[in-house]
Amino acid sequence: MVLDILLISLGVIFMLIGIIGCIAPMLPGIPLSYIGILLLHFTSEVQFSTEFLIFWGVMVVIIQLLDYYIPIWGTQKLGGGSKGAWGSTVGVVAGMFLFPPLGIIIFPFVGAVIGELLDEKDFKTALKAGFGAFLGFVAGTLMKLAVAIILTFYFIREVVRIFIE
């Protein structure tokens, strides 16, 4: 029982940090949420099915990969190049430290625009690339949040079931 309480408590911490990590790019949000699910699974009270664990493990990997790819794709889809994609990445990191949490939203856009201007693209093209980076960042964040919230739902549902029974 003591081990179960420890695992559940650690699971709660991982779930909370996981949700925060969906917004803060330096934290791997959904992998942390998945670890929270695994910690709950290792209690004597909750047993998720193997299919459930594999499905969500695969989803976590796919979403993590897409999260890196989508802002680059958005930048390139709207006319940006590699310097715009790099600028967007630098903007994400800078935004975490400068004016968080708003900086995390604004700086990828600014970084992509600056990257495109450094690549000697015209201002209109640079703005479009910045907008693509911004849309990609928002899409990635929303995907991660959706998965983290779903995993948190399953976690809470099972913890509540433990205490009701």
Contacts in CASP RR format, 6 or more apart in sequence:
PFRMAT RR
TARGET T0000
AUTHOR 0000-0000-0000
METHOD contacts of the structure
MODEL  1
MVLDILLISLGVIFMLIGIIGCIAPMLPGIPLSYIGILLLHFTSEVQFST
EFLIFWGVMVVIIQLLDYYIPIWGTQKLGGGSKGAWGSTVGVVAGMFLFP
PLGIIIFPFVGAVIGELLDEKDFKTALKAGFGAFLGFVAGTLMKLAVAII
LTFYFIREVVRIFIE
3 43 0 8 1.000
3 44 0 8 1.000
4 43 0 8 1.000
4 44 0 8 1.000
4 45 0 8 1.000
7 39 0 8 1.000
7 40 0 8 1.000
7 42 0 8 1.000
7 43 0 8 1.000
8 39 0 8 1.000
8 40 0 8 1.000
8 43 0 8 1.000
8 159 0 8 1.000
8 162 0 8 1.000
10 36 0 8 1.000
10 39 0 8 1.000
11 35 0 8 1.000
11 36 0 8 1.000
11 39 0 8 1.000
11 40 0 8 1.000
11 155 0 8 1.000
12 155 0 8 1.000
12 159 0 8 1.000
14 32 0 8 1.000
14 33 0 8 1.000
14 35 0 8 1.000
14 36 0 8 1.000
14 39 0 8 1.000
15 32 0 8 1.000
15 33 0 8 1.000
15 36 0 8 1.000
15 148 0 8 1.000
15 151 0 8 1.000
15 152 0 8 1.000
15 155 0 8 1.000
17 27 0 8 1.000
17 29 0 8 1.000
17 32 0 8 1.000
18 27 0 8 1.000
18 28 0 8 1.000
18 29 0 8 1.000
18 30 0 8 1.000
18 32 0 8 1.000
18 33 0 8 1.000
18 148 0 8 1.000
19 29 0 8 1.000
19 33 0 8 1.000
19 145 0 8 1.000
19 148 0 8 1.000
19 149 0 8 1.000
19 152 0 8 1.000
20 27 0 8 1.000
20 29 0 8 1.000
21 27 0 8 1.000
21 28 0 8 1.000
21 29 0 8 1.000
21 32 0 8 1.000
21 144 0 8 1.000
21 148 0 8 1.000
22 29 0 8 1.000
22 30 0 8 1.000
22 141 0 8 1.000
22 144 0 8 1.000
22 145 0 8 1.000
22 148 0 8 1.000
23 101 0 8 1.000
23 104 0 8 1.000
23 141 0 8 1.000
23 145 0 8 1.000
24 96 0 8 1.000
24 100 0 8 1.000
24 101 0 8 1.000
24 104 0 8 1.000
25 92 0 8 1.000
25 93 0 8 1.000
25 96 0 8 1.000
25 104 0 8 1.000
26 93 0 8 1.000
26 96 0 8 1.000
28 64 0 8 1.000
29 144 0 8 1.000
29 148 0 8 1.000
30 60 0 8 1.000
30 63 0 8 1.000
30 64 0 8 1.000
30 144 0 8 1.000
30 147 0 8 1.000
30 148 0 8 1.000
30 151 0 8 1.000
31 60 0 8 1.000
31 64 0 8 1.000
33 60 0 8 1.000
33 147 0 8 1.000
33 148 0 8 1.000
33 151 0 8 1.000
33 152 0 8 1.000
33 155 0 8 1.000
34 56 0 8 1.000
34 57 0 8 1.000
34 60 0 8 1.000
34 151 0 8 1.000
36 151 0 8 1.000
36 155 0 8 1.000
37 48 0 8 1.000
37 53 0 8 1.000
37 56 0 8 1.000
37 151 0 8 1.000
37 154 0 8 1.000
37 155 0 8 1.000
38 53 0 8 1.000
40 46 0 8 1.000
40 48 0 8 1.000
40 155 0 8 1.000
40 158 0 8 1.000
40 159 0 8 1.000
41 47 0 8 1.000
41 48 0 8 1.000
41 53 0 8 1.000
43 162 0 8 1.000
45 158 0 8 1.000
45 162 0 8 1.000
46 158 0 8 1.000
46 159 0 8 1.000
46 161 0 8 1.000
46 162 0 8 1.000
48 154 0 8 1.000
48 158 0 8 1.000
56 147 0 8 1.000
56 151 0 8 1.000
59 147 0 8 1.000
60 147 0 8 1.000
63 140 0 8 1.000
63 143 0 8 1.000
63 144 0 8 1.000
63 147 0 8 1.000
66 140 0 8 1.000
66 143 0 8 1.000
67 140 0 8 1.000
67 143 0 8 1.000
67 144 0 8 1.000
70 136 0 8 1.000
70 137 0 8 1.000
70 139 0 8 1.000
70 140 0 8 1.000
70 143 0 8 1.000
71 85 0 8 1.000
71 88 0 8 1.000
71 89 0 8 1.000
71 92 0 8 1.000
71 108 0 8 1.000
71 132 0 8 1.000
71 133 0 8 1.000
71 136 0 8 1.000
71 137 0 8 1.000
71 140 0 8 1.000
72 85 0 8 1.000
72 88 0 8 1.000
73 136 0 8 1.000
74 132 0 8 1.000
74 133 0 8 1.000
74 135 0 8 1.000
74 136 0 8 1.000
75 81 0 8 1.000
75 84 0 8 1.000
75 85 0 8 1.000
75 88 0 8 1.000
75 112 0 8 1.000
75 129 0 8 1.000
75 130 0 8 1.000
75 132 0 8 1.000
75 133 0 8 1.000
75 136 0 8 1.000
76 85 0 8 1.000
76 129 0 8 1.000
77 132 0 8 1.000
78 128 0 8 1.000
78 129 0 8 1.000
78 130 0 8 1.000
78 131 0 8 1.000
78 132 0 8 1.000
78 135 0 8 1.000
79 125 0 8 1.000
79 128 0 8 1.000
79 129 0 8 1.000
80 112 0 8 1.000
80 116 0 8 1.000
80 121 0 8 1.000
80 125 0 8 1.000
80 126 0 8 1.000
80 128 0 8 1.000
80 129 0 8 1.000
80 130 0 8 1.000
81 116 0 8 1.000
81 119 0 8 1.000
81 129 0 8 1.000
83 115 0 8 1.000
83 116 0 8 1.000
83 118 0 8 1.000
83 119 0 8 1.000
84 111 0 8 1.000
84 112 0 8 1.000
84 113 0 8 1.000
84 114 0 8 1.000
84 115 0 8 1.000
84 116 0 8 1.000
84 119 0 8 1.000
84 129 0 8 1.000
84 130 0 8 1.000
84 133 0 8 1.000
85 112 0 8 1.000
85 133 0 8 1.000
86 115 0 8 1.000
87 108 0 8 1.000
87 111 0 8 1.000
87 112 0 8 1.000
87 114 0 8 1.000
87 115 0 8 1.000
87 133 0 8 1.000
88 108 0 8 1.000
88 109 0 8 1.000
88 111 0 8 1.000
88 112 0 8 1.000
88 130 0 8 1.000
88 133 0 8 1.000
88 137 0 8 1.000
89 108 0 8 1.000
90 111 0 8 1.000
91 107 0 8 1.000
91 108 0 8 1.000
91 110 0 8 1.000
91 111 0 8 1.000
92 104 0 8 1.000
92 107 0 8 1.000
92 108 0 8 1.000
92 137 0 8 1.000
94 103 0 8 1.000
94 107 0 8 1.000
94 111 0 8 1.000
95 103 0 8 1.000
95 104 0 8 1.000
95 106 0 8 1.000
95 107 0 8 1.000
95 108 0 8 1.000
96 103 0 8 1.000
96 104 0 8 1.000
98 107 0 8 1.000
99 106 0 8 1.000
105 134 0 8 1.000
105 137 0 8 1.000
105 138 0 8 1.000
108 130 0 8 1.000
108 133 0 8 1.000
108 134 0 8 1.000
108 137 0 8 1.000
109 130 0 8 1.000
109 131 0 8 1.000
109 133 0 8 1.000
109 134 0 8 1.000
110 130 0 8 1.000
111 130 0 8 1.000
111 133 0 8 1.000
112 126 0 8 1.000
112 129 0 8 1.000
112 130 0 8 1.000
112 132 0 8 1.000
112 133 0 8 1.000
112 134 0 8 1.000
113 126 0 8 1.000
113 127 0 8 1.000
113 129 0 8 1.000
113 130 0 8 1.000
114 126 0 8 1.000
115 126 0 8 1.000
116 125 0 8 1.000
116 126 0 8 1.000
116 129 0 8 1.000
116 130 0 8 1.000
117 123 0 8 1.000
117 126 0 8 1.000
121 129 0 8 1.000
END
